[in-house]
Amino acid sequence: MRGRLGIHPRGARDFLDALVALGFLDRDESGRYANVPTANLYLVPNSPTYIGGLLDHMRVHEYPVWNLLTRALQTGEPQSAGGSTGLYPALYADQKALETFVGGMSGGSLLVAKALAEEFPWEHYQTLVDVGSAEGCVLVQIALRHSQIVGGGFDLPAVGPMFDKYVQAHKLSHRLRFYPGDFLTESLPRSDVLIMGRVLHNWDLPTKQMLLRKAFEALPISGALIIYERLIDDERRANATGLLASLNMLVMTVGGFDYSGTDCISWMKEAGFVDIRVKPLTADQSMIVGMKGERRGP
Ligand SMILES: C[S@@+](CC[C@H](N)C(=O)[O-])C[C@H]1O[C@@H](n2cnc3c(N)ncnc32)[C@H](O)[C@@H]1O
């Protein structure tokens, strides 16, 4: 194994046994190592359930920036490459960085996507646009599960080739297309359902409110907006993941922050949404669904 992984003998035993202690590997009586079933399921590249792209994204884009947390806390300024000009222009100027980023987004949203495909009454809707779709992981899971759904992903033009490749790999190019655009300056495509997953947390409050207003305008009267995020609990005491995700927005973005379900409901009401409900999707992410007018289905 040392030879195959290219690991120096000095650290090899401790490294592999640390992975046993952390629950990634098993070691049998004869000293042979193997993946535990969950590692096999989620961390083997090229498998349809691979989510390890998230680890690559964190290694490349996030851990180095967290070294500068103290400076971010002292200044309120992001410490990522884009600095005050914003995260995405800097990320997308470099093809390799873009690829790692969108792979990370798929890793971070695959389990949410599978849950969302089950937890919303999709049978009552035909068209779907995912706003800030990255390469389209969420759309693909919903379209695979619900054959009447057509639509696409709205994202910055640089993401288009990665989106097309991912959707084509899932044989869904005839139902899902890419909408190139900038949601800061353009209106959103019209659709029965809009999704904004881990998008609002990138932005300051006026931009969050502006995006919610644009979503409201783009929906028909019986349309729905689905937001998903790592929500902070209302008491701001229990959900360390949501609070750390918000600090991640401090170090990575100009004005972004995470929020509670109650915060989001109040912003959605301001934008005009009604019948707003919060529902957990995975261990760490929840959806908030709001209607423009009448609800279709239960
Ligand atoms: C944090 S990622 C979330 C991706 C995906 N929804 C998910 O949950 O994995 C935010 C997405 O918003 C997109 N985005 C950022 N600024 C944008 C803009 N001005 N117009 C359109 N999309 C934008 C990014 O390219 C990225 O795909």
The ligand as an SDF file (V2000), in Angstrom:
LIG
                    3D

 27 29  0  0  0  0  0  0  0  0999 V2000
  -21.9090   28.1930   -3.0810 C   0  0  0  0  0  0  0  0  0  0  0  0
  -22.2620   27.7920   -4.7570 S   0  0  0  0  0  0  0  0  0  0  0  0
  -23.6690   26.7350   -4.6060 C   0  0  0  0  0  0  0  0  0  0  0  0
  -23.8070   25.7820   -5.7580 C   0  0  0  0  0  0  0  0  0  0  0  0
  -24.9840   24.7990   -5.6780 C   0  0  0  0  0  0  0  0  0  0  0  0
  -26.2490   25.4830   -5.6390 N   0  0  0  0  0  0  0  0  0  0  0  0
  -24.8080   23.8660   -4.5140 C   0  0  0  0  0  0  0  0  0  0  0  0
  -25.5840   23.9230   -3.5450 O   0  0  0  0  0  0  0  0  0  0  0  0
  -23.8670   23.0510   -4.5330 O   0  0  0  0  0  0  0  0  0  0  0  0
  -22.9290   29.3060   -5.4080 C   0  0  0  0  0  0  0  0  0  0  0  0
  -23.1870   29.2840   -6.9040 C   0  0  0  0  0  0  0  0  0  0  0  0
  -23.6560   30.5830   -7.3010 O   0  0  0  0  0  0  0  0  0  0  0  0
  -23.0490   30.9330   -8.5380 C   0  0  0  0  0  0  0  0  0  0  0  0
  -22.9730   32.3820   -8.6830 N   0  0  0  0  0  0  0  0  0  0  0  0
  -22.1830   33.2290   -7.9850 C   0  0  0  0  0  0  0  0  0  0  0  0
  -22.3710   34.4930   -8.4020 N   0  0  0  0  0  0  0  0  0  0  0  0
  -23.2960   34.4380   -9.3920 C   0  0  0  0  0  0  0  0  0  0  0  0
  -23.9160   35.4140  -10.2070 C   0  0  0  0  0  0  0  0  0  0  0  0
  -23.5860   36.7120  -10.0660 N   0  0  0  0  0  0  0  0  0  0  0  0
  -24.8450   35.0300  -11.1230 N   0  0  0  0  0  0  0  0  0  0  0  0
  -25.1560   33.7070  -11.2500 C   0  0  0  0  0  0  0  0  0  0  0  0
  -24.6070   32.7310  -10.4880 N   0  0  0  0  0  0  0  0  0  0  0  0
  -23.6930   33.0880   -9.5790 C   0  0  0  0  0  0  0  0  0  0  0  0
  -21.6790   30.3010   -8.4430 C   0  0  0  0  0  0  0  0  0  0  0  0
  -21.0790   30.1690   -9.7160 O   0  0  0  0  0  0  0  0  0  0  0  0
  -21.9600   28.9840   -7.7470 C   0  0  0  0  0  0  0  0  0  0  0  0
  -22.2620   27.9650   -8.6660 O   0  0  0  0  0  0  0  0  0  0  0  0
  1  2  1  0
  2  3  1  0
  2 10  1  0
  3  4  1  0
  4  5  1  0
  5  6  1  0
  5  7  1  0
  7  8  2  0
  7  9  1  0
 10 11  1  0
 11 12  1  0
 11 26  1  0
 12 13  1  0
 13 14  1  0
 13 24  1  0
 14 15  1  0
 14 23  1  0
 15 16  2  0
 16 17  1  0
 17 18  1  0
 17 23  2  0
 18 19  1  0
 18 20  2  0
 20 21  1  0
 21 22  2  0
 22 23  1  0
 24 25  1  0
 24 26  1  0
 26 27  1  0
M  CHG  2   2   1   9  -1
M  END
$$$$
